[in-house]
Amino acid sequence: MAETQSECKLWVFVEQRKGKPAEVGIELLGKALNLAEDIGWKVGAVLLGHQVEKLADEILSYGVHEVIVADASGLAEYHNLAYVKVLERAIREHEPEVFLLGATTMGTDLGPRLAARLRTGLSAHCIDLELNDTGELLAVIPWSGGNSLGRISCPRTRPQMATINPGIFDMPPPGTVRGRIIYINGAVDQSDFGYRIVETHHQEAKPGDLETAEVIVVGGYGVGREENWHHIEDLAAMLHGAVGATRPPVDEGWAEGNQMVGQSGRTVYPRLYIGIGISGHMHHLVGIKKADLMVAINQDPNAAIFAHCDLGLVGDLKDIVPSLIESLKGYSQ
Ligand SMILES: Cc1cc2nc3c(=O)[nH]c(=O)nc-3n(C[C@H](O)[C@H](O)[C@H](O)COP(=O)(O)OP(=O)(O)OC[C@H]3O[C@@H](n4cnc5c(N)ncnc54)[C@H](O)[C@@H]3O)c2cc1C
């Protein structure tokens, strides 16, 4: 039986695990609805999984025009080759102009594979999106060493694809249900993939993880060497917070890759952020803009980060952090 044709030119992949949508998928729906309204496009939310009817209904309540669902037992768990196969088939069949994904672990795995199969372009880790009146997507990214913004377009191929960091757009309020659910082919043959999933283990977020921590202490390249990294960890421990890093400490091996905060790392939402030895490149700042209170420690009074923080301490972190820890001791019980 032929599939119902999608009327939507702007598709948003709403990733889900165990029937729970990733917030970034919903954030993107809100943005997509705003963008599409100006040029009269319709927005479709793309949902893959198994027994996801309830979630499809929930997504409709955000006011999208369609929820495009592939529901099959082979899609119950995320499996990149299976998801790529289903999405490639659907995109070839329905020809959306734009396909957006969250820059999550799943989205950054899925997006480039899909773009390569479709021979189209993908702008990764975008921090904003614009759509002009001819339907050209302009994907906004930090540019020129992270000190200004650039716009990337994909003029010759379709769909225009982009991954967007979580937490950039606000969650939309539930809107008027005006859409429909359409089903697309979700059939996959696991034997095509050359491997078999034997077991799946899920790692739940723990208190102290960057995304859930109320206090985050982030170390930058100004920490200088691995032996100094304990200053970051000691302060975080004193404040019962989590430890993050900019990219250079990760490259140097002082911190783990999953501790990186920023455009290609995590987006964080702490009540208190303390950035130590960090200059303030936009690549990092986009990951912390939802922090309630920002404190920066830097020996350079002209460091860009001071223009963004609520409280700045100028001086050598090797002096400031130990004395901060000392003075906090009286309050830490
Ligand atoms: C596509 C792309 C994506 C990127 N994604 C990310 C990302 O997700 N996250 C990220 O962080 N970066 C990212 N980057 C890298 C980013 O552009 C910057 O290079 C990086 O954020 C700089 O890190 P930093 O501030 O720690 O180091 P630096 O810019 O080298 O700054 C070090 C600071 O430490 C200060 N300092 C030095 N010694 C001391 C001391 N003893 N006491 C106090 N202060 C001191 C200096 O004054 C300086 O301001 C990305 C880059 C690209 C191209």
The ligand as a Gaussian input file, in Angstrom:
#p B3LYP/6-31G(d) Opt

LIG

0 1
 C       34.193000      23.843000      15.446000
 C       34.757000      24.124000      16.802000
 C       34.046000      23.686000      17.901000
 C       34.541000      23.956000      19.170000
 N       33.821000      23.516000      20.248000
 C       34.242000      23.838000      21.485000
 C       33.483000      23.461000      22.635000
 O       32.445000      22.799000      22.554000
 N       33.940000      23.835000      23.843000
 C       35.088000      24.572000      24.004000
 O       35.425000      24.914000      25.138000
 N       35.832000      24.906000      22.936000
 C       35.446000      24.563000      21.694000
 N       36.217000      24.930000      20.627000
 C       37.503000      25.599000      20.886000
 C       37.342000      27.103000      21.146000
 O       37.348000      27.824000      19.919000
 C       38.498000      27.654000      22.006000
 O       39.719000      27.323000      21.403000
 C       38.482000      27.139000      23.435000
 O       37.206000      27.292000      24.021000
 C       39.504000      27.903000      24.255000
 O       39.602000      27.303000      25.517000
 P       40.189000      28.101000      26.742000
 O       39.399000      29.345000      26.967000
 O       40.290000      27.119000      27.851000
 O       41.683000      28.406000      26.282000
 P       42.374000      29.788000      25.884000
 O       41.603000      30.499000      24.852000
 O       43.792000      29.463000      25.587000
 O       42.279000      30.671000      27.202000
 C       43.038000      30.405000      28.363000
 C       42.770000      31.535000      29.340000
 O       43.407000      31.231000      30.563000
 C       43.912000      32.428000      31.129000
 N       45.000000      32.044000      32.023000
 C       46.219000      31.559000      31.698000
 N       46.918000      31.265000      32.814000
 C       46.122000      31.585000      33.879000
 C       46.281000      31.507000      35.279000
 N       47.400000      31.039000      35.836000
 N       45.254000      31.923000      36.071000
 C       44.098000      32.419000      35.530000
 N       43.911000      32.510000      34.178000
 C       44.894000      32.091000      33.373000
 C       44.372000      33.243000      29.927000
 O       44.402000      34.630000      30.254000
 C       43.327000      32.880000      28.885000
 O       42.268000      33.849000      28.889000
 C       35.761000      24.662000      19.343000
 C       36.461000      25.093000      18.217000
 C       35.963000      24.822000      16.963000
 C       36.748000      25.301000      15.774000

